[in-house]
Amino acid sequence: MLTQTESTTLALPAWPAMSEYEFRALRHADVPALYEMLLAIEEADDRDLVQTLDDLQREFDDPWSDAEVDSLAAFTLDGQLVGYARTFQNPQPEGEVRCHLVVEVHPAQRTNELEDALLDWAEERGRQRVMLASNEVARVLRSGIMDAQAKQQAQLERRGFSIVRYFYRMQRDLSEPIPAVQLPADLALRVYTPELSDALYAAFNEAFRDHWSFDPVTADDWQIFFVGRSSFRSDLTYVVMDGHDVAGFSLNGISPDENARHGRSDGWVEVLAVRRPWRKRGVATALLCASMHAFKAEGLKHTVLGVDTENPSGALRVYESVGFKPIKRYIQFEKVVA
């Protein structure tokens, strides 16, 4: 395994030389402190960075990021976690190699020096990782922020990152009339059951393959980040079937912790997928309407989802057609590595 001082291929980026902080890689034992820091950032910035402590603990050992070599944490001299950087990269990319940079700093410690030091480390580690790709492919660094994070946007632009994509968070008021669920006679709406999980996993990878910058997920990814999350509600997740074939599905969830923290009453359409042969047949609309009816029956006030504003399947238009409206915008920045 790589260490700070040596590697079978290269030395890791140097840790920042800042006397008021101590630096080391994140450890699993740091997760509770990381959770508390992310909650402070959420409150200060009106962002959603984590659902529950259990989720953060379970997702810490991410297949795309070995914390021992792909993370750097900053601590005050009395041991308080005040910032971190981490890089994420698909270990088996198809085509373009992308490394995603995440940098977060506690609101009380947001100095240019610390933020720049962590971003310096993340960018250099990301550069190392993409350059290890053995084949001749495009190599890029990515970083995503909310459009309200003007300081972070300026930091990325100074480093040569440019905007490549916009995403919306959209919301639907459930007090407004919800259309009835309508499907062609040869299709049927079912509630998710565990024996459908493998079929949904395969359908997910197939349905999103034509989407921008999509990386197929593994079976482990599917369990960790989709059906294994604390917010996942199997009883509110819907599948449209054509005989024994999955035509599309809506993976839905509710996070009581997140709702309580932010004073919300939201149900999430976490994933909406329709396979190509069944597109343009009302499958997505039927799944959205079924989900909204279910969330309303749960006593919730809103349905929320995210969308790529340039989604090639026309998802934005579908969401708008049943009453979803943008409430936040997120920006993806990219830098090509030579």
C-alpha positions as CSV (number, residue, x, y, z in Angstrom):
1,M,0.0,0.0,0.0
2,L,1.2,3.5,-0.7
3,T,2.4,5.7,2.2
4,Q,3.2,9.4,2.5
5,T,6.9,8.8,1.8
6,E,7.0,6.1,-0.8
7,S,5.1,4.2,-3.4
8,T,5.8,1.5,-6.0
9,T,5.3,4.2,-8.6
10,L,5.6,7.7,-7.2
11,A,5.8,9.8,-4.0
12,L,2.5,11.2,-2.8
13,P,2.1,15.0,-2.9
14,A,3.8,16.8,0.0
15,W,1.7,17.8,3.0
16,P,1.3,21.5,3.5
17,A,3.8,23.3,5.7
18,M,1.5,25.3,8.0
19,S,2.5,25.4,11.6
20,E,-1.0,26.1,12.9
21,Y,-2.3,22.7,11.6
22,E,-1.4,19.1,11.6
23,F,-2.0,17.0,8.5
24,R,-2.5,13.3,7.9
25,A,-4.7,11.0,5.9
26,L,-8.3,10.5,7.0
27,R,-9.0,7.4,9.1
28,H,-12.2,5.5,9.7
29,A,-12.0,6.7,13.4
30,D,-12.3,10.3,12.1
31,V,-15.8,9.7,10.6
32,P,-17.7,11.1,13.6
33,A,-15.6,14.3,13.6
34,L,-16.0,14.5,9.8
35,Y,-19.7,14.2,10.2
36,E,-19.9,17.1,12.7
37,M,-17.7,19.2,10.4
38,L,-20.0,18.5,7.4
39,L,-23.1,19.4,9.5
40,A,-21.5,22.8,10.3
41,I,-20.8,23.3,6.5
42,E,-24.4,22.3,5.7
43,E,-25.8,24.9,8.1
44,A,-23.5,27.7,6.9
45,D,-23.9,27.1,3.2
46,D,-27.4,25.6,2.9
47,R,-25.9,22.5,1.3
48,D,-26.7,18.8,1.7
49,L,-23.4,16.9,2.2
50,V,-24.5,13.8,4.2
51,Q,-27.6,12.0,5.2
52,T,-26.6,10.1,8.4
53,L,-23.6,9.2,10.3
54,D,-24.2,5.5,9.5
55,D,-24.1,6.3,5.8
56,L,-20.9,8.2,6.1
57,Q,-19.3,5.3,8.1
58,R,-20.5,2.7,5.7
59,E,-19.4,4.7,2.6
60,F,-16.0,5.7,4.0
61,D,-14.2,2.7,2.4
62,D,-15.1,3.9,-1.1
63,P,-13.9,1.6,-4.0
64,W,-12.9,4.8,-5.9
65,S,-10.8,6.3,-3.1
66,D,-8.3,4.7,-0.7
67,A,-8.4,7.1,2.2
68,E,-4.8,6.3,3.2
69,V,-3.4,7.7,0.0
70,D,-6.3,9.6,-1.6
71,S,-7.2,11.9,1.3
72,L,-5.6,14.6,3.4
73,A,-7.1,16.0,6.6
74,A,-6.3,19.2,8.5
75,F,-6.5,19.3,12.3
76,T,-5.9,22.2,14.7
77,L,-3.1,21.6,17.2
78,D,-5.7,20.6,19.8
79,G,-7.0,17.8,17.5
80,Q,-10.1,19.4,15.9
81,L,-10.8,18.3,12.3
82,V,-11.2,21.5,10.3
83,G,-10.8,20.5,6.7
84,Y,-10.1,17.7,4.2
85,A,-9.3,16.9,0.6
86,R,-10.1,13.6,-1.1
87,T,-9.9,12.3,-4.6
88,F,-12.2,9.8,-6.3
89,Q,-11.5,7.9,-9.5
90,N,-13.1,4.9,-11.1
91,P,-10.6,2.0,-10.8
92,Q,-11.8,0.5,-14.1
93,P,-12.7,3.5,-16.3
94,E,-14.2,3.1,-19.7
95,G,-12.5,5.6,-22.0
96,E,-11.8,9.0,-20.5
97,V,-10.1,8.9,-17.1
98,R,-11.7,11.3,-14.6
99,C,-10.6,12.1,-11.1
100,H,-13.1,14.0,-8.9
101,L,-11.7,16.4,-6.3
102,V,-13.5,17.2,-3.1
103,V,-12.3,19.9,-0.7
104,E,-14.2,21.1,2.4
105,V,-13.2,23.4,5.2
106,H,-15.0,24.2,8.4
107,P,-16.7,27.6,8.2
108,A,-14.7,28.9,11.1
109,Q,-11.4,28.0,9.5
110,R,-11.9,29.3,5.9
111,T,-8.7,31.1,5.3
112,N,-7.3,31.4,1.8
113,E,-4.1,29.7,2.9
114,L,-5.8,26.5,4.2
115,E,-8.3,26.2,1.4
116,D,-5.6,26.7,-1.3
117,A,-3.3,24.2,0.5
118,L,-5.9,21.5,0.5
119,L,-6.9,22.2,-3.1
120,D,-3.2,22.2,-4.1
121,W,-2.8,18.7,-2.6
122,A,-6.1,17.4,-4.2
123,E,-5.1,18.7,-7.6
124,E,-1.7,17.2,-7.5
125,R,-3.0,13.8,-6.2
126,G,-5.6,13.9,-8.9
127,R,-3.0,14.6,-11.5
128,Q,-1.0,11.6,-10.3
129,R,-3.9,9.3,-10.4
130,V,-5.1,10.2,-13.9
131,M,-1.5,10.0,-15.3
132,L,-1.2,6.4,-14.1
133,A,-3.7,5.4,-16.7
134,S,-1.9,3.0,-19.0
135,N,-3.7,3.7,-22.2
136,E,-3.8,6.8,-24.4
137,V,-7.1,8.4,-23.2
138,A,-8.3,11.8,-22.2
139,R,-7.5,12.6,-18.6
140,V,-9.4,15.3,-16.7
141,L,-9.9,16.6,-13.2
142,R,-13.4,17.5,-12.0
143,S,-14.9,19.4,-9.2
144,G,-18.5,20.3,-8.4
145,I,-19.9,23.2,-6.4
146,M,-23.1,25.1,-5.9
147,D,-23.4,28.2,-8.0
148,A,-23.6,30.2,-4.8
149,Q,-20.1,29.3,-3.9
150,A,-18.5,32.3,-5.6
151,K,-15.2,32.0,-3.7
152,Q,-14.7,28.4,-4.7
153,Q,-15.6,29.1,-8.3
154,A,-12.9,31.8,-8.4
155,Q,-10.4,29.5,-6.9
156,L,-11.0,26.8,-9.5
157,E,-11.0,29.3,-12.4
158,R,-7.6,30.7,-11.3
159,R,-6.3,27.2,-11.5
160,G,-7.5,26.7,-15.1
161,F,-10.7,24.9,-14.4
162,S,-13.7,25.8,-16.6
163,I,-17.4,25.1,-16.5
164,V,-18.5,22.1,-18.4
165,R,-22.0,21.3,-17.1
166,Y,-24.9,22.6,-15.0
167,F,-27.2,20.5,-12.9
168,Y,-30.5,21.5,-11.2
169,R,-32.1,20.3,-8.0
170,M,-35.8,20.4,-8.7
171,Q,-38.8,20.3,-6.4
172,R,-42.5,19.5,-6.8
173,D,-45.1,20.8,-4.4
174,L,-47.3,17.9,-3.4
175,S,-50.2,20.1,-2.5
176,E,-50.8,20.7,-6.2
177,P,-52.8,18.1,-8.1
178,I,-50.8,15.1,-9.2
179,P,-51.8,13.4,-12.5
180,A,-53.0,9.8,-12.4
181,V,-50.6,7.0,-13.2
182,Q,-51.1,6.0,-16.9
183,L,-49.2,3.3,-18.8
184,P,-49.7,1.5,-22.1
185,A,-51.7,-1.8,-21.6
186,D,-48.6,-4.0,-22.2
187,L,-46.7,-2.4,-19.3
188,A,-47.3,-2.9,-15.5
189,L,-46.3,-0.9,-12.5
190,R,-44.8,-2.9,-9.6
191,V,-43.4,-2.0,-6.2
192,Y,-39.8,-3.0,-5.7
193,T,-38.9,-6.3,-4.1
194,P,-35.4,-7.6,-3.4
195,E,-35.4,-10.2,-6.1
196,L,-35.5,-7.3,-8.6
197,S,-32.3,-5.7,-7.4
198,D,-30.0,-7.4,-9.9
199,A,-32.3,-6.5,-12.8
200,L,-32.5,-2.9,-11.7
201,Y,-28.7,-2.7,-11.3
202,A,-28.3,-3.9,-14.9
203,A,-31.0,-1.6,-16.1
204,F,-29.3,1.3,-14.4
205,N,-26.0,0.8,-16.2
206,E,-27.8,0.3,-19.5
207,A,-30.1,3.3,-19.2
208,F,-27.4,5.8,-18.2
209,R,-24.7,4.6,-20.6
210,D,-25.6,7.4,-23.1
211,H,-25.5,10.1,-20.4
212,W,-22.7,12.6,-20.0
213,S,-19.7,11.4,-18.2
214,F,-21.3,8.2,-16.9
215,D,-19.2,5.6,-15.2
216,P,-20.9,2.2,-14.9
217,V,-21.3,1.1,-11.3
218,T,-20.2,-2.3,-9.9
219,A,-22.5,-4.6,-8.0
220,D,-20.7,-3.5,-4.8
221,D,-21.3,0.2,-5.7
222,W,-25.0,-0.6,-6.2
223,Q,-25.3,-2.2,-2.7
224,I,-23.3,0.5,-1.0
225,F,-24.5,3.7,-2.6
226,F,-28.0,2.9,-3.9
227,V,-30.1,0.1,-2.2
228,G,-27.9,0.1,0.9
229,R,-28.3,3.7,1.9
230,S,-30.3,4.5,5.1
231,S,-32.8,6.7,3.0
232,F,-33.7,3.9,0.6
233,R,-37.4,3.1,0.7
234,S,-38.1,-0.2,-1.0
235,D,-41.8,0.1,-0.3
236,L,-41.9,3.5,-2.2
237,T,-39.7,2.4,-5.1
238,Y,-41.4,1.6,-8.3
239,V,-40.6,-0.6,-11.3
240,V,-42.3,-0.7,-14.7
241,M,-42.3,-4.2,-16.2
242,D,-42.8,-5.4,-19.7
243,G,-43.4,-9.1,-19.0
244,H,-40.2,-10.2,-17.3
245,D,-38.2,-7.2,-18.5
246,V,-37.5,-4.0,-16.5
247,A,-38.6,-1.1,-18.7
248,G,-37.7,1.6,-16.1
249,F,-37.7,2.3,-12.4
250,S,-37.8,5.1,-9.8
251,L,-35.4,4.5,-6.8
252,N,-37.0,6.5,-4.1
253,G,-35.9,7.5,-0.6
254,I,-36.7,9.6,2.5
255,S,-34.1,10.8,5.0
256,P,-35.8,11.7,8.3
257,D,-32.5,12.9,9.6
258,E,-31.9,15.2,6.7
259,N,-35.5,16.5,6.8
260,A,-35.2,17.2,10.5
261,R,-31.9,19.1,10.1
262,H,-33.1,21.3,7.4
263,G,-36.8,21.7,8.5
264,R,-38.0,20.0,5.3
265,S,-40.6,17.4,4.4
266,D,-39.1,15.9,1.3
267,G,-39.2,12.6,-0.5
268,W,-36.4,12.0,-3.0
269,V,-36.5,10.4,-6.5
270,E,-32.9,9.3,-6.1
271,V,-32.7,7.6,-9.6
272,L,-35.1,7.7,-12.5
273,A,-34.1,5.3,-15.3
274,V,-35.8,4.2,-18.5
275,R,-34.2,1.8,-20.8
276,R,-34.0,2.9,-24.5
277,P,-36.5,0.5,-26.0
278,W,-39.2,1.9,-23.7
279,R,-38.5,5.6,-23.9
280,K,-41.1,8.0,-25.3
281,R,-43.9,5.7,-24.0
282,G,-44.8,7.6,-20.8
283,V,-42.8,5.4,-18.5
284,A,-40.9,8.2,-16.8
285,T,-44.0,10.2,-16.3
286,A,-45.9,7.2,-14.8
287,L,-43.0,6.6,-12.4
288,L,-42.8,10.2,-11.3
289,C,-46.6,10.3,-10.7
290,A,-46.5,7.1,-8.8
291,S,-43.7,8.4,-6.6
292,M,-45.4,11.7,-5.9
293,H,-48.6,9.9,-4.9
294,A,-46.7,7.7,-2.6
295,F,-44.8,10.5,-1.0
296,K,-48.0,12.5,-0.5
297,A,-49.6,9.4,1.2
298,E,-46.5,9.4,3.5
299,G,-47.5,12.9,4.6
300,L,-44.6,14.7,2.8
301,K,-44.9,18.1,1.3
302,H,-42.4,17.9,-1.6
303,T,-40.7,15.6,-4.1
304,V,-37.1,16.4,-4.9
305,L,-34.7,15.2,-7.6
306,G,-31.6,16.2,-9.5
307,V,-31.1,16.5,-13.2
308,D,-28.4,17.3,-15.8
309,T,-29.7,20.3,-17.6
310,E,-28.5,18.9,-20.9
311,N,-29.7,15.4,-20.3
312,P,-29.9,13.7,-23.7
313,S,-33.1,11.8,-22.9
314,G,-35.1,15.0,-22.3
315,A,-35.5,14.4,-18.6
316,L,-35.6,18.1,-17.8
317,R,-38.7,18.6,-20.0
318,V,-40.4,15.6,-18.5
319,Y,-39.9,16.9,-15.0
320,E,-41.1,20.3,-15.9
321,S,-44.2,18.8,-17.5
322,V,-45.4,17.3,-14.2
323,G,-44.7,20.5,-12.2
324,F,-41.0,20.2,-11.0
325,K,-39.2,23.6,-10.7
326,P,-35.5,24.3,-10.2
327,I,-34.6,25.4,-6.6
328,K,-30.8,25.1,-6.7
329,R,-28.1,25.0,-9.4
330,Y,-24.8,23.0,-9.3
331,I,-21.8,23.5,-11.5
332,Q,-19.2,20.9,-12.7
333,F,-15.8,22.3,-13.4
334,E,-13.1,20.5,-15.4
335,K,-9.4,20.8,-16.2
336,V,-7.7,18.7,-18.8
337,V,-4.4,17.2,-17.7
338,A,-1.7,17.2,-20.3
